[in-house]
Amino acid sequence: MLDISEVYKGLRDKIFENRIINVAPRTVTNDLFLQPNALEISKQKILVSFTSYLQSFDGILQLLANPTFLDTVVEAFGSTLDNVNAVISLAVDNLAGNYLKTRKTATSATGIVSFYRPDAPATSELTSVIPTGTNVQSIIGMTYTTLSDIQYNQFYFDTTFNAFMIDVPVECTYAGIIGNAEQYTITTIKSTVPNWPSVTNKTVFTNGTDVETDTDFCYRCKTEISGSNTGTLNGIKNIILQNLPIIDVSVVGAGDEDMRRDLSWGGKVDVYITDSYAEQVTWTYYADGLSVTYIEGLRPIIPTAAVTVTADIGPTPVINSIVADIASPLEGSTISSDYIIWDVAPSAGATVTLTYFRNKYIEDTQDFIEQEEYDTGADVLVKQALPVPVDVIFDINVLSGYSKADIINAITVSVQDTLNTKRIGETLEQSDIIALAYTVTGVDRVVTPLTKFNKTSETGNVDVITTKRFEYLRPGTLRIG
């Protein structure tokens, strides 16, 4: 029996032998017997080209950057873009597997929630705890669970809320970027917490990431394959990414304009991470009676979390503010110069106990990089990268029949998600924000120029917001009118 290609060949030969048959375009003969074969040849060329792209990381990156060609692949396959992307993802995984590399899974957002009440806990309550596994919920229905037991005696008075509070570290029960919560969006207590009726989050939740994308995975594999020596900047970055639950790393070496420690002498390497894991710790010391106390306990501190303090003699100490070191060359490290400013300082000679939160990931990464097997031959210091708040303020016109409030909410969420996933050293363009707005159905026009598009600390309007290699962008004021 002849296969279909042989049937087509026979028919085509007979057609061309009989010149009186009309083979012009759009005729039955042409469309049924000539063009289908030509189309099959064209499809085969597309699929061969597609397959060749999948043979290397560079090829896959070129493919992912060419949506027009992907559309032709979809048509050639007679499939969908989702199915084609699934083929690409499988090819990336298989290619990476040749180098024993695996894709990073999604991570859960973390942060600190504050349980609060109008009155201070009674003495009889102070031995009670908010237990590990207590669940709270955000206004969009995401659930977060507490990570440690926190005693009621860790309460403090918050003058902004005019309420007594207890701060507790939590982690989202669902892995992914959707767990990154904006300020004051954790509002519901799902578990039983006696005498603590309310909850909020005074800071944004971060660290939630989706499964590593094909593009990110390809770039990481290229970097790791090209630099595995721990004596190189790429090598230091790679061993951290491969062995620790760290997502975002920047390594700054000698002579780099963003190196803040070596004073041009060289020999030093600074490793910056954005990842954070809040751990409650205590530090006990003898007070000197001064109005400022430098913290010598575990560091770096998380300054947005509350600090509680007790002293065995003298007046009850009152904290004015707790300041994270962002100015010295040791900023955000295990030896950072974090300090407390007192309104009422502990009496000289008093035994003082501070309870506060620090970013445990900094110490974990520092300890890991100092292992003998990873000797870099340099003075490596791990630091917390610095968030740079960005203000985005602009107006929109909405098409008739659409809810402006709903559209503003959708754009706001989209901008927040974009900023919350920015990595160290990345930029943001004004056109990126405008493009995000136009993806929301019902937007008629974005009023340009934007009212403000700049770092919170700066005035005016810029086209591109840039960061240094120890900074990363995060939402500041987001207001759409």
C-alpha positions as CSV (number, residue, x, y, z in Angstrom):
1,M,0.0,0.0,0.0
2,L,1.2,3.5,-0.9
3,D,1.7,6.0,1.9
4,I,0.2,9.5,1.7
5,S,3.4,11.1,0.4
6,E,3.7,8.6,-2.4
7,V,0.0,9.2,-3.4
8,Y,0.6,13.0,-3.5
9,K,3.8,12.5,-5.6
10,G,2.0,10.4,-8.1
11,L,-0.9,12.8,-8.4
12,R,1.5,15.8,-8.7
13,D,3.5,14.1,-11.5
14,K,0.3,13.3,-13.4
15,I,-1.0,16.8,-13.0
16,F,2.3,18.3,-14.4
17,E,2.3,15.8,-17.3
18,N,-1.2,17.1,-18.4
19,R,-0.6,20.8,-19.0
20,I,-4.3,21.5,-19.9
21,I,-5.2,21.1,-16.2
22,N,-5.4,24.5,-14.4
23,V,-3.0,24.5,-11.5
24,A,-3.3,28.2,-10.7
25,P,-3.6,29.4,-7.1
26,R,-7.1,28.9,-5.5
27,T,-8.0,26.1,-8.0
28,V,-9.1,22.8,-6.6
29,T,-6.2,21.0,-8.1
30,N,-3.7,23.4,-6.8
31,D,-5.1,23.7,-3.3
32,L,-5.8,19.9,-2.8
33,F,-2.7,18.4,-4.5
34,L,0.0,20.9,-4.9
35,Q,0.0,23.4,-2.0
36,P,-0.7,20.9,0.8
37,N,2.6,19.3,0.0
38,A,4.4,22.6,-0.1
39,L,2.8,23.5,3.3
40,E,4.0,20.2,4.7
41,I,7.6,21.0,3.6
42,S,7.3,24.5,5.1
43,K,6.1,23.0,8.4
44,Q,8.9,20.5,8.5
45,K,11.4,23.3,8.0
46,I,9.9,25.2,10.9
47,L,9.9,22.2,13.2
48,V,13.5,21.3,12.2
49,S,14.5,24.9,13.1
50,F,12.6,24.7,16.3
51,T,14.3,21.5,17.3
52,S,17.7,23.0,16.5
53,Y,17.0,25.9,18.9
54,L,16.4,23.4,21.7
55,Q,19.9,21.9,21.5
56,S,21.6,24.6,23.6
57,F,20.9,27.2,26.3
58,D,21.8,30.0,23.9
59,G,19.4,28.6,21.3
60,I,16.6,28.3,23.8
61,L,17.1,31.9,25.0
62,Q,17.0,33.1,21.4
63,L,13.8,31.1,20.9
64,L,12.2,32.5,24.0
65,A,13.0,36.0,22.8
66,N,11.3,35.5,19.5
67,P,7.5,35.4,20.0
68,T,6.8,35.7,16.3
69,F,8.7,32.5,15.5
70,L,6.9,30.8,18.4
71,D,3.6,31.7,16.7
72,T,4.7,29.9,13.5
73,V,5.7,26.9,15.6
74,V,2.3,26.8,17.2
75,E,0.7,26.9,13.7
76,A,3.0,24.2,12.4
77,F,2.3,21.9,15.3
78,G,-1.4,22.7,15.0
79,S,-1.2,23.1,18.7
80,T,-1.4,25.8,21.4
81,L,1.3,28.2,22.8
82,D,1.0,26.5,26.2
83,N,1.8,23.1,24.6
84,V,4.8,24.6,22.7
85,N,6.0,26.2,25.9
86,A,5.7,22.9,27.7
87,V,8.0,21.3,25.1
88,I,10.5,24.1,25.6
89,S,10.4,23.7,29.4
90,L,11.0,19.9,29.0
91,A,13.9,20.6,26.7
92,V,15.4,23.0,29.3
93,D,15.1,20.5,32.1
94,N,16.6,17.7,30.0
95,L,19.5,19.9,28.8
96,A,20.2,21.1,32.4
97,G,20.0,17.5,33.6
98,N,23.1,16.8,31.5
99,Y,24.9,19.1,33.9
100,L,23.1,17.8,37.0
101,K,21.2,21.0,37.3
102,T,17.6,21.2,38.5
103,R,15.0,24.0,38.3
104,K,14.4,26.0,41.4
105,T,10.9,25.3,42.9
106,A,8.5,28.0,44.1
107,T,9.2,29.6,47.5
108,S,6.8,30.8,50.1
109,A,6.5,34.4,51.2
110,T,7.6,35.3,54.7
111,G,7.2,38.3,57.0
112,I,6.1,39.4,60.4
113,V,2.5,39.8,61.6
114,S,1.4,41.8,64.6
115,F,-1.4,40.5,66.9
116,Y,-2.9,43.4,68.8
117,R,-5.4,44.3,71.5
118,P,-6.5,47.5,73.3
119,D,-5.3,46.5,76.8
120,A,-2.0,45.0,78.1
121,P,-2.0,41.3,79.0
122,A,-2.7,40.5,82.6
123,T,0.1,39.0,84.7
124,S,-1.7,35.7,84.6
125,E,-1.5,35.7,80.8
126,L,2.2,36.2,80.5
127,T,3.2,32.6,80.4
128,S,0.8,31.9,77.5
129,V,2.1,31.7,74.0
130,I,0.9,32.3,70.4
131,P,1.9,28.8,69.2
132,T,3.7,27.6,66.1
133,G,1.1,26.8,63.4
134,T,-1.3,29.6,64.2
135,N,-2.9,30.7,61.0
136,V,-3.8,34.1,59.7
137,Q,-5.3,35.2,56.4
138,S,-4.9,38.1,54.0
139,I,-7.7,40.1,52.3
140,I,-7.2,38.0,49.1
141,G,-7.5,34.7,51.0
142,M,-3.9,33.6,51.3
143,T,-3.1,31.8,54.5
144,Y,0.1,32.3,56.6
145,T,1.3,30.2,59.5
146,T,3.4,31.2,62.5
147,L,6.9,29.8,62.6
148,S,7.7,29.8,66.4
149,D,6.1,30.0,69.8
150,I,6.0,33.6,71.0
151,Q,5.1,34.3,74.7
152,Y,2.5,36.9,75.6
153,N,5.2,38.6,77.7
154,Q,6.8,39.8,74.4
155,F,4.1,42.4,74.0
156,Y,4.8,46.1,73.5
157,F,2.8,49.3,73.0
158,D,2.5,50.7,69.5
159,T,1.8,54.4,69.5
160,T,0.6,54.4,65.8
161,F,-2.0,51.8,66.4
162,N,-2.6,52.9,70.0
163,A,-2.6,49.2,70.9
164,F,-0.6,46.5,72.6
165,M,1.1,44.2,70.1
166,I,3.1,41.0,69.7
167,D,5.2,40.4,66.6
168,V,5.4,36.9,65.2
169,P,7.2,35.5,62.1
170,V,5.0,33.8,59.5
171,E,5.3,31.9,56.3
172,C,2.7,31.5,53.5
173,T,1.2,28.0,53.3
174,Y,1.2,28.4,49.5
175,A,4.5,28.7,47.5
176,G,4.5,31.5,44.9
177,I,4.6,35.2,44.2
178,I,0.9,35.5,45.1
179,G,2.0,35.1,48.8
180,N,3.8,38.5,48.7
181,A,1.5,40.7,50.8
182,E,1.4,44.4,50.9
183,Q,1.4,46.4,54.1
184,Y,-1.8,46.1,56.3
185,T,-3.4,43.3,54.1
186,I,-3.2,40.5,56.8
187,T,-6.5,41.1,58.6
188,T,-8.0,37.8,59.8
189,I,-7.0,35.3,62.5
190,K,-8.0,31.8,61.4
191,S,-6.9,30.0,64.6
192,T,-7.8,30.5,68.2
193,V,-5.6,33.1,69.9
194,P,-7.1,33.9,73.3
195,N,-7.4,37.6,74.1
196,W,-5.7,38.7,70.9
197,P,-8.6,39.6,68.6
198,S,-6.9,41.4,65.8
199,V,-3.9,41.1,63.4
200,T,-2.1,43.1,60.8
201,N,1.2,43.3,59.0
202,K,3.1,46.5,59.3
203,T,5.6,45.6,56.6
204,V,5.3,44.0,53.2
205,F,5.9,40.3,52.8
206,T,8.5,39.2,50.4
207,N,10.5,36.0,49.3
208,G,7.5,34.5,47.6
209,T,8.7,33.4,44.1
210,D,7.1,31.2,41.4
211,V,8.9,28.2,39.8
212,E,12.1,29.3,38.1
213,T,11.2,30.4,34.5
214,D,12.8,28.9,31.5
215,T,14.7,32.1,30.8
216,D,16.0,32.4,34.4
217,F,16.9,28.7,34.5
218,C,18.9,28.9,31.2
219,Y,20.8,32.0,32.3
220,R,21.6,30.3,35.7
221,C,22.8,27.1,34.0
222,K,25.0,29.1,31.6
223,T,26.5,31.0,34.5
224,E,27.1,27.9,36.7
225,I,28.6,25.9,33.9
226,S,31.0,28.7,33.0
227,G,32.0,29.5,36.6
228,S,32.3,26.8,39.2
229,N,35.6,27.8,40.8
230,T,34.9,29.3,44.2
231,G,37.9,31.6,43.6
232,T,35.8,33.5,41.1
233,L,32.8,35.8,41.6
234,N,30.6,33.5,39.6
235,G,31.8,30.6,41.6
236,I,30.8,32.2,44.9
237,K,27.4,33.0,43.6
238,N,26.9,29.6,42.2
239,I,27.7,27.6,45.3
240,I,25.2,29.8,47.3
241,L,22.4,29.4,44.7
242,Q,23.0,25.6,44.5
243,N,23.3,24.8,48.2
244,L,21.1,27.3,50.1
245,P,17.5,28.4,49.9
246,I,18.6,31.7,48.5
247,I,17.0,33.2,45.4
248,D,18.8,36.4,44.6
249,V,22.5,36.9,45.0
250,S,24.9,39.7,43.9
251,V,28.7,39.4,44.3
252,V,30.8,42.6,44.3
253,G,34.6,42.2,44.1
254,A,37.7,44.3,44.4
255,G,37.9,47.4,42.2
256,D,34.1,47.4,41.5
257,E,32.5,50.8,41.9
258,D,30.0,49.3,44.2
259,M,32.6,47.7,46.5
260,R,32.3,49.6,49.9
261,R,34.8,47.8,52.1
262,D,38.2,47.5,50.4
263,L,39.1,51.2,50.0
264,S,40.8,50.1,46.7
265,W,43.2,47.8,48.6
266,G,41.5,44.7,47.2
267,G,41.1,41.2,48.7
268,K,37.6,41.7,49.8
269,V,34.3,40.3,48.4
270,D,30.8,41.4,49.4
271,V,27.9,39.1,48.8
272,Y,24.4,40.7,48.9
273,I,21.2,38.8,49.2
274,T,17.5,40.0,49.3
275,D,16.2,36.8,51.0
276,S,15.1,37.2,54.6
277,Y,14.1,34.8,57.4
278,A,12.9,36.4,60.6
279,E,14.2,34.8,63.7
280,Q,13.5,36.0,67.2
281,V,16.6,36.3,69.4
282,T,17.7,37.7,72.7
283,W,20.7,39.6,73.9
284,T,21.6,40.3,77.5
285,Y,24.2,42.9,78.5
286,Y,25.2,45.3,81.2
287,A,24.0,48.8,80.5
288,D,26.4,51.8,80.5
289,G,23.7,54.4,80.9
290,L,24.3,56.1,77.6
291,S,21.6,57.2,75.2
292,V,22.7,55.0,72.4
293,T,23.4,51.3,72.6
294,Y,25.1,49.4,69.8
295,I,23.8,45.8,69.5
296,E,26.4,43.1,69.9
297,G,24.0,40.2,69.8
298,L,23.0,38.3,66.7
299,R,22.7,40.5,63.6
300,P,21.6,42.0,61.3
301,I,18.4,43.2,62.9
302,I,15.1,43.6,61.1
303,P,14.4,47.2,62.1
304,T,10.7,47.2,61.2
305,A,10.0,44.5,63.8
306,A,9.4,45.4,67.4
307,V,12.1,45.2,70.1
308,T,11.1,44.4,73.7
309,V,13.4,45.3,76.6
310,T,13.7,44.5,80.3
311,A,16.1,45.7,83.0
312,D,16.6,44.3,86.5
313,I,17.2,47.7,88.2
314,G,16.3,51.4,87.5
315,P,13.5,52.8,85.4
316,T,11.8,50.8,82.7
317,P,13.8,51.5,79.5
318,V,11.9,53.2,76.7
319,I,13.1,52.8,73.1
320,N,13.0,55.8,70.8
321,S,14.0,53.9,67.7
322,I,16.1,50.9,66.5
323,V,18.4,51.7,63.6
324,A,19.7,49.3,61.1
325,D,23.2,50.0,59.8
326,I,23.0,51.1,56.2
327,A,25.8,53.6,56.2
328,S,29.0,51.7,57.2
329,P,30.9,49.3,55.1
330,L,29.6,46.5,57.3
331,E,25.9,47.3,56.7
332,G,23.4,44.4,56.9
333,S,26.0,41.8,58.0
334,T,26.6,39.6,61.1
335,I,28.9,42.4,62.3
336,S,26.8,45.4,61.3
337,S,26.6,48.5,63.4
338,D,23.0,48.3,64.4
339,Y,22.0,50.4,67.4
340,I,19.1,51.6,69.7
341,I,18.4,55.2,70.6
342,W,16.8,55.5,74.0
343,D,14.1,57.9,75.2
344,V,14.7,56.4,78.7
345,A,18.1,54.6,78.8
346,P,18.7,51.7,81.1
347,S,20.5,52.6,84.3
348,A,24.3,52.1,84.3
349,G,25.0,48.6,85.7
350,A,21.5,47.2,85.0
351,T,21.3,43.8,83.4
352,V,19.3,44.4,80.2
353,T,17.6,41.8,78.0
354,L,16.7,42.8,74.4
355,T,14.3,40.6,72.4
356,Y,14.3,41.4,68.7
357,F,14.2,39.8,65.2
358,R,17.2,39.3,62.9
359,N,17.6,37.9,59.4
360,K,18.9,34.4,60.0
361,Y,19.7,33.9,56.3
362,I,22.7,36.2,56.6
363,E,24.4,34.1,59.2
364,D,23.5,30.9,57.4
365,T,25.1,32.1,54.2
366,Q,28.1,33.5,56.0
367,D,28.7,30.2,57.8
368,F,28.3,28.3,54.6
369,I,30.8,30.3,52.6
370,E,33.4,30.1,55.3
371,Q,33.5,26.3,55.3
372,E,37.0,25.0,54.5
373,E,35.8,23.2,51.3
374,Y,34.7,26.5,49.9
375,D,37.7,28.5,50.7
376,T,37.7,31.5,48.4
377,G,41.1,33.0,49.3
378,A,39.4,36.3,50.0
379,D,37.7,38.1,52.8
380,V,34.0,37.4,52.0
381,L,31.2,39.3,53.9
382,V,27.5,38.4,53.4
383,K,25.1,41.4,53.6
384,Q,21.5,42.2,53.4
385,A,20.8,44.1,50.1
386,L,19.1,47.4,50.5
387,P,15.5,47.9,49.3
388,V,14.8,51.0,47.3
389,P,11.1,52.1,47.5
390,V,9.7,53.4,44.3
391,D,6.7,55.9,44.0
392,V,4.4,55.4,41.0
393,I,1.6,57.9,40.7
394,F,-0.5,58.5,37.6
395,D,-4.0,58.9,36.2
396,I,-6.1,56.9,33.8
397,N,-9.2,57.3,31.7
398,V,-11.6,54.4,31.6
399,L,-13.9,53.2,28.8
400,S,-17.6,53.5,29.3
401,G,-19.2,50.6,31.1
402,Y,-16.1,49.6,33.2
403,S,-15.6,50.0,36.9
404,K,-12.7,52.5,37.5
405,A,-12.2,51.2,41.0
406,D,-11.8,47.6,39.8
407,I,-9.4,48.7,37.0
408,I,-7.3,50.7,39.5
409,N,-7.1,47.7,41.8
410,A,-6.0,45.4,39.0
411,I,-3.3,47.8,37.8
412,T,-2.1,48.4,41.4
413,V,-1.7,44.6,42.0
414,S,0.2,44.2,38.7
415,V,2.6,47.0,39.5
416,Q,3.1,45.7,43.0
417,D,3.9,42.2,41.7
418,T,6.3,43.6,39.2
419,L,8.2,45.6,41.8
420,N,8.2,42.8,44.3
421,T,9.9,40.4,41.9
422,K,12.7,42.8,40.9
423,R,16.2,41.4,41.6
424,I,19.3,43.1,42.8
425,G,20.7,45.6,40.3
426,E,17.6,45.5,38.0
427,T,16.0,48.6,36.5
428,L,12.4,49.8,35.8
429,E,11.3,51.9,32.9
430,Q,8.3,54.3,32.9
431,S,7.2,52.5,29.7
432,D,7.0,49.2,31.7
433,I,4.4,50.7,34.0
434,I,2.4,52.2,31.1
435,A,2.4,48.8,29.3
436,L,1.2,47.1,32.5
437,A,-1.7,49.5,32.7
438,Y,-2.8,48.8,29.1
439,T,-3.0,45.0,29.7
440,V,-6.0,45.7,32.0
441,T,-9.3,45.5,30.0
442,G,-11.2,48.8,30.2
443,V,-8.3,51.2,30.2
444,D,-8.8,53.9,27.6
445,R,-5.8,56.0,28.2
446,V,-2.9,56.4,30.6
447,V,-2.3,60.1,31.3
448,T,1.4,60.9,30.5
449,P,3.8,61.9,31.7
450,L,3.2,60.0,34.9
451,T,2.7,62.3,37.9
452,K,5.6,60.7,39.7
453,F,7.9,57.8,38.6
454,N,11.0,57.9,40.8
455,K,12.6,56.6,43.9
456,T,10.7,57.6,47.1
457,S,13.8,59.5,48.3
458,E,14.0,61.6,45.1
459,T,11.7,64.2,43.5
460,G,10.7,64.6,39.9
461,N,10.0,62.2,37.2
462,V,12.6,60.0,35.4
463,D,12.4,57.6,32.4
464,V,14.4,54.8,34.0
465,I,15.0,54.0,37.7
466,T,18.3,52.2,38.2
467,T,19.8,50.5,41.2
468,K,23.3,49.6,42.3
469,R,24.6,46.1,42.8
470,F,23.6,46.1,46.4
471,E,20.1,47.5,45.9
472,Y,16.7,46.2,44.7
473,L,13.5,47.9,43.8
474,R,10.3,47.6,45.9
475,P,6.9,49.4,46.0
476,G,6.8,52.7,47.7
477,T,3.7,54.9,47.2
478,L,1.4,53.5,44.5
479,R,-1.5,55.7,43.6
480,I,-3.6,55.7,40.5
481,G,-6.4,58.2,39.9
